[in-house]
Amino acid sequence: MIVTVVAIFDEFNPHAPLAKVLKERLIRLASELQDVSLKPLTSMPPMDGDIVVYISYNLKYTVRWRIANDVPDYIEKEVAHICALKGYIVWKTTTVNMLKGKN
């Protein structure tokens, strides 16, 4: 399985104090999540599948996450567990995620 973590700056205020530091931190956290924390997922089935995880800040600068594509439930639970251990919160959206398939 291919694991990709993308840092998203959608609600990030580039003029906020310490904006450069916060942006660099989020990029570093995305890299660490992809290359270290979620590395065990690369050996989980389906081997030809992929998972895309978005991370961002909420308005209180807490790191939040969400899975951007369709993945099996056990993969989603594993990502949720790993992110919870890191103190990241689930990224709740007010719109329907268009990338998720119907269950």
C-alpha positions in Angstrom: 0.0 0.0 0.0 1.3 3.4 -0.9 0.9 6.0 1.9 0.8 9.7 1.1 0.3 12.5 3.7 -0.4 16.0 2.4 -0.2 19.2 4.4 -3.2 21.4 3.6 -3.2 25.1 4.3 -6.9 25.9 3.6 -7.9 27.8 6.7 -4.3 28.8 7.6 -3.8 32.5 8.0 -0.5 33.4 6.3 -0.4 36.7 8.2 -0.8 35.1 11.6 2.0 35.5 14.1 4.6 32.7 13.6 3.0 31.7 10.2 6.2 30.6 8.7 7.0 28.4 11.8 3.6 26.9 11.8 3.7 26.1 8.1 7.2 24.5 8.4 5.9 22.5 11.4 2.9 21.2 9.5 5.1 20.1 6.6 7.5 18.3 9.0 4.6 16.6 10.8 3.2 15.4 7.4 6.5 14.0 6.5 7.0 12.3 9.8 3.5 10.8 9.7 4.1 9.4 6.2 7.6 8.2 6.6 7.6 6.9 10.2 4.2 6.6 11.9 2.2 5.2 9.0 5.1 3.2 7.5 3.6 -0.1 8.8 0.6 0.4 6.6 2.8 0.0 3.5 3.0 -3.8 4.2 -0.8 -4.2 4.8 -3.1 -5.5 2.1 -4.2 -4.5 -0.4 -0.6 -4.2 -1.6 -1.7 -2.3 -4.8 -3.9 0.1 -2.9 -3.1 3.6 -1.7 -4.1 5.9 1.1 -4.1 9.7 1.1 -4.2 11.5 4.4 -4.7 15.3 4.7 -3.5 17.1 7.7 -4.1 20.7 8.5 -4.6 23.2 11.3 -8.1 24.1 12.7 -8.8 27.6 13.7 -7.2 27.0 17.1 -4.0 25.6 15.4 -4.6 22.1 16.5 -3.5 19.5 14.0 -6.4 17.7 12.4 -6.5 14.8 9.9 -8.8 13.1 7.4 -8.5 10.3 4.9 -9.1 11.6 1.4 -9.8 8.4 -0.5 -11.7 5.2 -0.1 -9.9 2.7 2.1 -11.0 -0.5 4.0 -12.3 0.0 7.6 -9.3 -1.6 9.2 -7.0 0.8 7.5 -9.1 3.8 8.6 -9.2 2.5 12.2 -5.4 2.1 12.2 -4.9 5.7 10.9 -7.3 7.0 13.5 -5.4 5.1 16.3 -2.0 6.4 15.2 -3.3 10.0 14.8 -5.0 9.8 18.2 -1.7 8.8 19.8 -0.1 11.8 18.3 -2.9 14.1 19.6 -4.3 14.9 16.2 -8.1 15.4 16.0 -10.5 14.1 13.3 -11.1 16.7 10.6 -14.8 17.2 10.6 -16.3 18.9 7.5 -19.6 20.6 7.0 -19.8 19.3 3.4 -20.1 15.8 2.1 -16.7 14.4 1.1 -17.0 13.9 -2.6 -14.0 11.5 -2.7 -15.5 8.9 -0.4 -17.5 6.2 -2.1 -20.9 4.9 -1.0 -20.8 2.1 1.7 
